[in-house]
Amino acid sequence: MFNFFKKNNKTVLVDLEKAEKEGLITREEFLELKIKRTQRELDDLKESKKGRKK
């Protein structure tokens, strides 16, 4: 499986869309990876906000 999480978000979406079009991943996998990426970004944001409050 590809490691899309080390790249910036715009590059990730382009790579995911490209992989989907080339048949390397299914639409379901594409959406699952987007969800995981977004959840990770949300968690990072929450953690950074917690750090500022301390």
mmCIF file as Biopython writes it, N, C-alpha, C and O atoms, coordinates in Angstrom:
data_model
#
loop_
_atom_site.group_PDB
_atom_site.id
_atom_site.type_symbol
_atom_site.label_atom_id
_atom_site.label_alt_id
_atom_site.label_comp_id
_atom_site.label_asym_id
_atom_site.label_entity_id
_atom_site.label_seq_id
_atom_site.pdbx_PDB_ins_code
_atom_site.Cartn_x
_atom_site.Cartn_y
_atom_site.Cartn_z
_atom_site.occupancy
_atom_site.B_iso_or_equiv
_atom_site.auth_seq_id
_atom_site.auth_asym_id
_atom_site.pdbx_PDB_model_num
ATOM 1   N N  . MET A ? 1  ? 0.850   -1.187 0.000   1.0 0.0 1  A 1 
ATOM 2   C CA . MET A ? 1  ? 0.000   0.000  0.000   1.0 0.0 1  A 1 
ATOM 3   C C  . MET A ? 1  ? 0.889   1.242  0.000   1.0 0.0 1  A 1 
ATOM 4   O O  . MET A ? 1  ? 2.016   1.221  0.496   1.0 0.0 1  A 1 
ATOM 5   N N  . PHE A ? 2  ? 0.380   2.270  -0.542  1.0 0.0 2  A 1 
ATOM 6   C CA . PHE A ? 2  ? 1.110   3.520  -0.645  1.0 0.0 2  A 1 
ATOM 7   C C  . PHE A ? 2  ? 1.160   4.231  0.697   1.0 0.0 2  A 1 
ATOM 8   O O  . PHE A ? 2  ? 0.268   4.067  1.530   1.0 0.0 2  A 1 
ATOM 9   N N  . ASN A ? 3  ? 2.201   5.017  0.901   1.0 0.0 3  A 1 
ATOM 10  C CA . ASN A ? 3  ? 2.281   5.823  2.113   1.0 0.0 3  A 1 
ATOM 11  C C  . ASN A ? 3  ? 1.996   7.271  1.728   1.0 0.0 3  A 1 
ATOM 12  O O  . ASN A ? 3  ? 2.899   8.028  1.371   1.0 0.0 3  A 1 
ATOM 13  N N  . PHE A ? 4  ? 0.722   7.635  1.810   1.0 0.0 4  A 1 
ATOM 14  C CA . PHE A ? 4  ? 0.297   8.970  1.415   1.0 0.0 4  A 1 
ATOM 15  C C  . PHE A ? 4  ? 0.397   9.972  2.557   1.0 0.0 4  A 1 
ATOM 16  O O  . PHE A ? 4  ? 0.196   11.169 2.346   1.0 0.0 4  A 1 
ATOM 17  N N  . PHE A ? 5  ? 0.702   9.504  3.756   1.0 0.0 5  A 1 
ATOM 18  C CA . PHE A ? 5  ? 0.604   10.372 4.915   1.0 0.0 5  A 1 
ATOM 19  C C  . PHE A ? 5  ? 1.836   11.225 5.159   1.0 0.0 5  A 1 
ATOM 20  O O  . PHE A ? 5  ? 1.805   12.096 6.028   1.0 0.0 5  A 1 
ATOM 21  N N  . LYS A ? 6  ? 2.904   11.011 4.437   1.0 0.0 6  A 1 
ATOM 22  C CA . LYS A ? 6  ? 4.109   11.798 4.655   1.0 0.0 6  A 1 
ATOM 23  C C  . LYS A ? 6  ? 4.167   13.025 3.754   1.0 0.0 6  A 1 
ATOM 24  O O  . LYS A ? 6  ? 5.088   13.834 3.867   1.0 0.0 6  A 1 
ATOM 25  N N  . LYS A ? 7  ? 3.205   13.170 2.873   1.0 0.0 7  A 1 
ATOM 26  C CA . LYS A ? 7  ? 3.197   14.277 1.926   1.0 0.0 7  A 1 
ATOM 27  C C  . LYS A ? 7  ? 2.185   15.331 2.360   1.0 0.0 7  A 1 
ATOM 28  O O  . LYS A ? 7  ? 1.345   15.084 3.225   1.0 0.0 7  A 1 
ATOM 29  N N  . ASN A ? 8  ? 2.277   16.518 1.743   1.0 0.0 8  A 1 
ATOM 30  C CA . ASN A ? 8  ? 1.276   17.535 2.080   1.0 0.0 8  A 1 
ATOM 31  C C  . ASN A ? 8  ? -0.072  17.148 1.485   1.0 0.0 8  A 1 
ATOM 32  O O  . ASN A ? 8  ? -0.143  16.314 0.583   1.0 0.0 8  A 1 
ATOM 33  N N  . ASN A ? 9  ? -1.114  17.742 1.983   1.0 0.0 9  A 1 
ATOM 34  C CA . ASN A ? 9  ? -2.482  17.325 1.652   1.0 0.0 9  A 1 
ATOM 35  C C  . ASN A ? 9  ? -2.802  17.439 0.162   1.0 0.0 9  A 1 
ATOM 36  O O  . ASN A ? 9  ? -3.445  16.544 -0.386  1.0 0.0 9  A 1 
ATOM 37  N N  . LYS A ? 10 ? -2.378  18.498 -0.502  1.0 0.0 10 A 1 
ATOM 38  C CA . LYS A ? 10 ? -2.694  18.663 -1.925  1.0 0.0 10 A 1 
ATOM 39  C C  . LYS A ? 10 ? -2.020  17.580 -2.759  1.0 0.0 10 A 1 
ATOM 40  O O  . LYS A ? 10 ? -2.632  17.028 -3.674  1.0 0.0 10 A 1 
ATOM 41  N N  . THR A ? 11 ? -0.772  17.278 -2.451  1.0 0.0 11 A 1 
ATOM 42  C CA . THR A ? 11 ? -0.050  16.223 -3.160  1.0 0.0 11 A 1 
ATOM 43  C C  . THR A ? 11 ? -0.698  14.879 -2.903  1.0 0.0 11 A 1 
ATOM 44  O O  . THR A ? 11 ? -0.800  14.050 -3.808  1.0 0.0 11 A 1 
ATOM 45  N N  . VAL A ? 12 ? -1.134  14.661 -1.676  1.0 0.0 12 A 1 
ATOM 46  C CA . VAL A ? 12 ? -1.778  13.398 -1.312  1.0 0.0 12 A 1 
ATOM 47  C C  . VAL A ? 12 ? -3.026  13.183 -2.143  1.0 0.0 12 A 1 
ATOM 48  O O  . VAL A ? 12 ? -3.222  12.103 -2.699  1.0 0.0 12 A 1 
ATOM 49  N N  . LEU A ? 13 ? -3.870  14.193 -2.235  1.0 0.0 13 A 1 
ATOM 50  C CA . LEU A ? 13 ? -5.111  14.050 -2.991  1.0 0.0 13 A 1 
ATOM 51  C C  . LEU A ? 13 ? -4.843  13.783 -4.466  1.0 0.0 13 A 1 
ATOM 52  O O  . LEU A ? 13 ? -5.533  12.973 -5.083  1.0 0.0 13 A 1 
ATOM 53  N N  . VAL A ? 14 ? -3.853  14.453 -5.034  1.0 0.0 14 A 1 
ATOM 54  C CA . VAL A ? 14 ? -3.503  14.218 -6.434  1.0 0.0 14 A 1 
ATOM 55  C C  . VAL A ? 14 ? -3.022  12.784 -6.606  1.0 0.0 14 A 1 
ATOM 56  O O  . VAL A ? 14 ? -3.437  12.102 -7.543  1.0 0.0 14 A 1 
ATOM 57  N N  . ASP A ? 15 ? -2.141  12.311 -5.704  1.0 0.0 15 A 1 
ATOM 58  C CA . ASP A ? 15 ? -1.624  10.948 -5.784  1.0 0.0 15 A 1 
ATOM 59  C C  . ASP A ? 15 ? -2.733  9.920  -5.603  1.0 0.0 15 A 1 
ATOM 60  O O  . ASP A ? 15 ? -2.762  8.906  -6.300  1.0 0.0 15 A 1 
ATOM 61  N N  . LEU A ? 16 ? -3.641  10.177 -4.675  1.0 0.0 16 A 1 
ATOM 62  C CA . LEU A ? 16 ? -4.752  9.254  -4.457  1.0 0.0 16 A 1 
ATOM 63  C C  . LEU A ? 16 ? -5.648  9.189  -5.687  1.0 0.0 16 A 1 
ATOM 64  O O  . LEU A ? 16 ? -6.047  8.109  -6.122  1.0 0.0 16 A 1 
ATOM 65  N N  . GLU A ? 17 ? -5.957  10.350 -6.238  1.0 0.0 17 A 1 
ATOM 66  C CA . GLU A ? 17 ? -6.809  10.391 -7.430  1.0 0.0 17 A 1 
ATOM 67  C C  . GLU A ? 17 ? -6.129  9.687  -8.603  1.0 0.0 17 A 1 
ATOM 68  O O  . GLU A ? 17 ? -6.779  8.971  -9.365  1.0 0.0 17 A 1 
ATOM 69  N N  . LYS A ? 18 ? -4.837  9.891  -8.743  1.0 0.0 18 A 1 
ATOM 70  C CA . LYS A ? 18 ? -4.074  9.246  -9.810  1.0 0.0 18 A 1 
ATOM 71  C C  . LYS A ? 18 ? -4.080  7.725  -9.626  1.0 0.0 18 A 1 
ATOM 72  O O  . LYS A ? 18 ? -4.286  6.979  -10.583 1.0 0.0 18 A 1 
ATOM 73  N N  . ALA A ? 19 ? -3.854  7.276  -8.396  1.0 0.0 19 A 1 
ATOM 74  C CA . ALA A ? 19 ? -3.850  5.841  -8.106  1.0 0.0 19 A 1 
ATOM 75  C C  . ALA A ? 19 ? -5.219  5.231  -8.381  1.0 0.0 19 A 1 
ATOM 76  O O  . ALA A ? 19 ? -5.320  4.118  -8.897  1.0 0.0 19 A 1 
ATOM 77  N N  . GLU A ? 20 ? -6.269  5.967  -8.033  1.0 0.0 20 A 1 
ATOM 78  C CA . GLU A ? 20 ? -7.623  5.464  -8.282  1.0 0.0 20 A 1 
ATOM 79  C C  . GLU A ? 20 ? -7.879  5.345  -9.788  1.0 0.0 20 A 1 
ATOM 80  O O  . GLU A ? 20 ? -8.395  4.329  -10.255 1.0 0.0 20 A 1 
ATOM 81  N N  . LYS A ? 21 ? -7.519  6.379  -10.536 1.0 0.0 21 A 1 
ATOM 82  C CA . LYS A ? 21 ? -7.742  6.362  -11.987 1.0 0.0 21 A 1 
ATOM 83  C C  . LYS A ? 21 ? -6.966  5.242  -12.667 1.0 0.0 21 A 1 
ATOM 84  O O  . LYS A ? 21 ? -7.433  4.657  -13.644 1.0 0.0 21 A 1 
ATOM 85  N N  . GLU A ? 22 ? -5.784  4.950  -12.149 1.0 0.0 22 A 1 
ATOM 86  C CA . GLU A ? 22 ? -4.951  3.899  -12.737 1.0 0.0 22 A 1 
ATOM 87  C C  . GLU A ? 22 ? -5.357  2.509  -12.260 1.0 0.0 22 A 1 
ATOM 88  O O  . GLU A ? 22 ? -4.780  1.507  -12.683 1.0 0.0 22 A 1 
ATOM 89  N N  . GLY A ? 23 ? -6.345  2.454  -11.382 1.0 0.0 23 A 1 
ATOM 90  C CA . GLY A ? 23 ? -6.837  1.163  -10.909 1.0 0.0 23 A 1 
ATOM 91  C C  . GLY A ? 23 ? -5.981  0.538  -9.827  1.0 0.0 23 A 1 
ATOM 92  O O  . GLY A ? 23 ? -6.119  -0.652 -9.543  1.0 0.0 23 A 1 
ATOM 93  N N  . LEU A ? 24 ? -5.092  1.320  -9.214  1.0 0.0 24 A 1 
ATOM 94  C CA . LEU A ? 24 ? -4.232  0.791  -8.160  1.0 0.0 24 A 1 
ATOM 95  C C  . LEU A ? 24 ? -4.972  0.658  -6.835  1.0 0.0 24 A 1 
ATOM 96  O O  . LEU A ? 24 ? -4.635  -0.186 -6.005  1.0 0.0 24 A 1 
ATOM 97  N N  . ILE A ? 25 ? -5.982  1.500  -6.649  1.0 0.0 25 A 1 
ATOM 98  C CA . ILE A ? 25 ? -6.831  1.413  -5.460  1.0 0.0 25 A 1 
ATOM 99  C C  . ILE A ? 25 ? -8.281  1.576  -5.900  1.0 0.0 25 A 1 
ATOM 100 O O  . ILE A ? 25 ? -8.561  2.146  -6.955  1.0 0.0 25 A 1 
ATOM 101 N N  . THR A ? 26 ? -9.193  1.071  -5.083  1.0 0.0 26 A 1 
ATOM 102 C CA . THR A ? 26 ? -10.617 1.205  -5.390  1.0 0.0 26 A 1 
ATOM 103 C C  . THR A ? 26 ? -11.127 2.541  -4.866  1.0 0.0 26 A 1 
ATOM 104 O O  . THR A ? 26 ? -10.439 3.225  -4.108  1.0 0.0 26 A 1 
ATOM 105 N N  . ARG A ? 27 ? -12.323 2.902  -5.269  1.0 0.0 27 A 1 
ATOM 106 C CA . ARG A ? 27 ? -12.952 4.139  -4.770  1.0 0.0 27 A 1 
ATOM 107 C C  . ARG A ? 27 ? -13.107 4.065  -3.254  1.0 0.0 27 A 1 
ATOM 108 O O  . ARG A ? 27 ? -12.897 5.056  -2.554  1.0 0.0 27 A 1 
ATOM 109 N N  . GLU A ? 28 ? -13.473 2.892  -2.750  1.0 0.0 28 A 1 
ATOM 110 C CA . GLU A ? 28 ? -13.640 2.714  -1.308  1.0 0.0 28 A 1 
ATOM 111 C C  . GLU A ? 28 ? -12.314 2.938  -0.577  1.0 0.0 28 A 1 
ATOM 112 O O  . GLU A ? 28 ? -12.279 3.618  0.448   1.0 0.0 28 A 1 
ATOM 113 N N  . GLU A ? 29 ? -11.234 2.374  -1.096  1.0 0.0 29 A 1 
ATOM 114 C CA . GLU A ? 29 ? -9.917  2.573  -0.481  1.0 0.0 29 A 1 
ATOM 115 C C  . GLU A ? 29 ? -9.514  4.043  -0.542  1.0 0.0 29 A 1 
ATOM 116 O O  . GLU A ? 29 ? -8.947  4.578  0.411   1.0 0.0 29 A 1 
ATOM 117 N N  . PHE A ? 30 ? -9.808  4.688  -1.662  1.0 0.0 30 A 1 
ATOM 118 C CA . PHE A ? 30 ? -9.519  6.108  -1.839  1.0 0.0 30 A 1 
ATOM 119 C C  . PHE A ? 30 ? -10.196 6.930  -0.745  1.0 0.0 30 A 1 
ATOM 120 O O  . PHE A ? 30 ? -9.566  7.778  -0.113  1.0 0.0 30 A 1 
ATOM 121 N N  . LEU A ? 31 ? -11.482 6.671  -0.531  1.0 0.0 31 A 1 
ATOM 122 C CA . LEU A ? 31 ? -12.231 7.421  0.479   1.0 0.0 31 A 1 
ATOM 123 C C  . LEU A ? 31 ? -11.754 7.093  1.888   1.0 0.0 31 A 1 
ATOM 124 O O  . LEU A ? 31 ? -11.671 7.985  2.731   1.0 0.0 31 A 1 
ATOM 125 N N  . GLU A ? 32 ? -11.440 5.830  2.156   1.0 0.0 32 A 1 
ATOM 126 C CA . GLU A ? 32 ? -10.927 5.447  3.475   1.0 0.0 32 A 1 
ATOM 127 C C  . GLU A ? 32 ? -9.611  6.157  3.773   1.0 0.0 32 A 1 
ATOM 128 O O  . GLU A ? 32 ? -9.403  6.627  4.892   1.0 0.0 32 A 1 
ATOM 129 N N  . LEU A ? 33 ? -8.726  6.240  2.793   1.0 0.0 33 A 1 
ATOM 130 C CA . LEU A ? 33 ? -7.450  6.923  2.990   1.0 0.0 33 A 1 
ATOM 131 C C  . LEU A ? 33 ? -7.646  8.420  3.215   1.0 0.0 33 A 1 
ATOM 132 O O  . LEU A ? 33 ? -6.950  9.025  4.030   1.0 0.0 33 A 1 
ATOM 133 N N  . LYS A ? 34 ? -8.596  9.016  2.492   1.0 0.0 34 A 1 
ATOM 134 C CA . LYS A ? 34 ? -8.892  10.435 2.707   1.0 0.0 34 A 1 
ATOM 135 C C  . LYS A ? 34 ? -9.423  10.667 4.117   1.0 0.0 34 A 1 
ATOM 136 O O  . LYS A ? 34 ? -9.058  11.644 4.770   1.0 0.0 34 A 1 
ATOM 137 N N  . ILE A ? 35 ? -10.284 9.769  4.584   1.0 0.0 35 A 1 
ATOM 138 C CA . ILE A ? 35 ? -10.837 9.886  5.935   1.0 0.0 35 A 1 
ATOM 139 C C  . ILE A ? 35 ? -9.729  9.757  6.970   1.0 0.0 35 A 1 
ATOM 140 O O  . ILE A ? 35 ? -9.665  10.548 7.912   1.0 0.0 35 A 1 
ATOM 141 N N  . LYS A ? 36 ? -8.859  8.771  6.803   1.0 0.0 36 A 1 
ATOM 142 C CA . LYS A ? 36 ? -7.749  8.580  7.747   1.0 0.0 36 A 1 
ATOM 143 C C  . LYS A ? 36 ? -6.854  9.810  7.776   1.0 0.0 36 A 1 
ATOM 144 O O  . LYS A ? 36 ? -6.438  10.252 8.847   1.0 0.0 36 A 1 
ATOM 145 N N  . ARG A ? 37 ? -6.560  10.355 6.623   1.0 0.0 37 A 1 
ATOM 146 C CA . ARG A ? 37 ? -5.706  11.538 6.530   1.0 0.0 37 A 1 
ATOM 147 C C  . ARG A ? 37 ? -6.354  12.723 7.250   1.0 0.0 37 A 1 
ATOM 148 O O  . ARG A ? 37 ? -5.691  13.430 8.008   1.0 0.0 37 A 1 
ATOM 149 N N  . THR A ? 38 ? -7.635  12.933 7.014   1.0 0.0 38 A 1 
ATOM 150 C CA . THR A ? 38 ? -8.355  14.034 7.646   1.0 0.0 38 A 1 
ATOM 151 C C  . THR A ? 38 ? -8.433  13.843 9.153   1.0 0.0 38 A 1 
ATOM 152 O O  . THR A ? 38 ? -8.274  14.804 9.906   1.0 0.0 38 A 1 
ATOM 153 N N  . GLN A ? 39 ? -8.675  12.618 9.603   1.0 0.0 39 A 1 
ATOM 154 C CA . GLN A ? 39 ? -8.739  12.335 11.039  1.0 0.0 39 A 1 
ATOM 155 C C  . GLN A ? 39 ? -7.390  12.618 11.697  1.0 0.0 39 A 1 
ATOM 156 O O  . GLN A ? 39 ? -7.329  13.171 12.795  1.0 0.0 39 A 1 
ATOM 157 N N  . ARG A ? 40 ? -6.329  12.239 11.026  1.0 0.0 40 A 1 
ATOM 158 C CA . ARG A ? 40 ? -4.988  12.480 11.561  1.0 0.0 40 A 1 
ATOM 159 C C  . ARG A ? 40 ? -4.719  13.979 11.681  1.0 0.0 40 A 1 
ATOM 160 O O  . ARG A ? 40 ? -4.175  14.435 12.687  1.0 0.0 40 A 1 
ATOM 161 N N  . GLU A ? 41 ? -5.098  14.741 10.661  1.0 0.0 41 A 1 
ATOM 162 C CA . GLU A ? 41 ? -4.920  16.189 10.703  1.0 0.0 41 A 1 
ATOM 163 C C  . GLU A ? 41 ? -5.737  16.807 11.827  1.0 0.0 41 A 1 
ATOM 164 O O  . GLU A ? 41 ? -5.262  17.716 12.507  1.0 0.0 41 A 1 
ATOM 165 N N  . LEU A ? 42 ? -6.960  16.328 12.032  1.0 0.0 42 A 1 
ATOM 166 C CA . LEU A ? 42 ? -7.813  16.821 13.105  1.0 0.0 42 A 1 
ATOM 167 C C  . LEU A ? 42 ? -7.195  16.518 14.466  1.0 0.0 42 A 1 
ATOM 168 O O  . LEU A ? 42 ? -7.174  17.377 15.348  1.0 0.0 42 A 1 
ATOM 169 N N  . ASP A ? 43 ? -6.697  15.305 14.634  1.0 0.0 43 A 1 
ATOM 170 C CA . ASP A ? 43 ? -6.046  14.928 15.891  1.0 0.0 43 A 1 
ATOM 171 C C  . ASP A ? 43 ? -4.818  15.795 16.156  1.0 0.0 43 A 1 
ATOM 172 O O  . ASP A ? 43 ? -4.595  16.229 17.286  1.0 0.0 43 A 1 
ATOM 173 N N  . ASP A ? 44 ? -4.025  16.046 15.119  1.0 0.0 44 A 1 
ATOM 174 C CA . ASP A ? 44 ? -2.843  16.901 15.265  1.0 0.0 44 A 1 
ATOM 175 C C  . ASP A ? 44 ? -3.246  18.316 15.661  1.0 0.0 44 A 1 
ATOM 176 O O  . ASP A ? 44 ? -2.595  18.936 16.502  1.0 0.0 44 A 1 
ATOM 177 N N  . LEU A ? 45 ? -4.306  18.823 15.066  1.0 0.0 45 A 1 
ATOM 178 C CA . LEU A ? 45 ? -4.785  20.161 15.384  1.0 0.0 45 A 1 
ATOM 179 C C  . LEU A ? 45 ? -5.249  20.240 16.838  1.0 0.0 45 A 1 
ATOM 180 O O  . LEU A ? 45 ? -4.933  21.195 17.547  1.0 0.0 45 A 1 
ATOM 181 N N  . LYS A ? 46 ? -6.000  19.230 17.273  1.0 0.0 46 A 1 
ATOM 182 C CA . LYS A ? 46 ? -6.467  19.197 18.661  1.0 0.0 46 A 1 
ATOM 183 C C  . LYS A ? 46 ? -5.295  19.149 19.626  1.0 0.0 46 A 1 
ATOM 184 O O  . LYS A ? 46 ? -5.310  19.825 20.656  1.0 0.0 46 A 1 
ATOM 185 N N  . GLU A ? 47 ? -4.278  18.357 19.304  1.0 0.0 47 A 1 
ATOM 186 C CA . GLU A ? 47 ? -3.092  18.257 20.153  1.0 0.0 47 A 1 
ATOM 187 C C  . GLU A ? 47 ? -2.347  19.586 20.220  1.0 0.0 47 A 1 
ATOM 188 O O  . GLU A ? 47 ? -1.882  19.988 21.287  1.0 0.0 47 A 1 
ATOM 189 N N  . SER A ? 48 ? -2.236  20.262 19.090  1.0 0.0 48 A 1 
ATOM 190 C CA . SER A ? 48 ? -1.525  21.536 19.083  1.0 0.0 48 A 1 
ATOM 191 C C  . SER A ? 48 ? -2.292  22.587 19.885  1.0 0.0 48 A 1 
ATOM 192 O O  . SER A ? 48 ? -1.680  23.437 20.533  1.0 0.0 48 A 1 
ATOM 193 N N  . LYS A ? 49 ? -3.615  22.537 19.846  1.0 0.0 49 A 1 
ATOM 194 C CA . LYS A ? 49 ? -4.413  23.478 20.636  1.0 0.0 49 A 1 
ATOM 195 C C  . LYS A ? 49 ? -4.279  23.184 22.120  1.0 0.0 49 A 1 
ATOM 196 O O  . LYS A ? 49 ? -4.234  24.110 22.930  1.0 0.0 49 A 1 
ATOM 197 N N  . LYS A ? 50 ? -4.215  21.911 22.490  1.0 0.0 50 A 1 
ATOM 198 C CA . LYS A ? 50 ? -4.020  21.539 23.893  1.0 0.0 50 A 1 
ATOM 199 C C  . LYS A ? 50 ? -2.686  22.065 24.393  1.0 0.0 50 A 1 
ATOM 200 O O  . LYS A ? 50 ? -2.589  22.541 25.524  1.0 0.0 50 A 1 
ATOM 201 N N  . GLY A ? 51 ? -1.661  21.981 23.561  1.0 0.0 51 A 1 
ATOM 202 C CA . GLY A ? 51 ? -0.328  22.448 23.927  1.0 0.0 51 A 1 
ATOM 203 C C  . GLY A ? 51 ? -0.287  23.944 24.163  1.0 0.0 51 A 1 
ATOM 204 O O  . GLY A ? 51 ? 0.467   24.413 25.016  1.0 0.0 51 A 1 
ATOM 205 N N  . ARG A ? 52 ? -1.075  24.693 23.434  1.0 0.0 52 A 1 
ATOM 206 C CA . ARG A ? 52 ? -1.113  26.150 23.589  1.0 0.0 52 A 1 
ATOM 207 C C  . ARG A ? 52 ? -1.806  26.569 24.871  1.0 0.0 52 A 1 
ATOM 208 O O  . ARG A ? 52 ? -1.462  27.595 25.456  1.0 0.0 52 A 1 
ATOM 209 N N  . LYS A ? 53 ? -2.780  25.784 25.313  1.0 0.0 53 A 1 
ATOM 210 C CA . LYS A ? 53 ? -3.544  26.141 26.510  1.0 0.0 53 A 1 
ATOM 211 C C  . LYS A ? 53 ? -2.750  25.920 27.785  1.0 0.0 53 A 1 
ATOM 212 O O  . LYS A ? 53 ? -3.022  26.556 28.803  1.0 0.0 53 A 1 
ATOM 213 N N  . LYS A ? 54 ? -1.768  25.021 27.740  1.0 0.0 54 A 1 
ATOM 214 C CA . LYS A ? 54 ? -0.999  24.693 28.955  1.0 0.0 54 A 1 
ATOM 215 C C  . LYS A ? 54 ? -0.053  25.770 29.346  1.0 0.0 54 A 1 
ATOM 216 O O  . LYS A ? 54 ? 0.657   25.636 30.342  1.0 0.0 54 A 1 
#
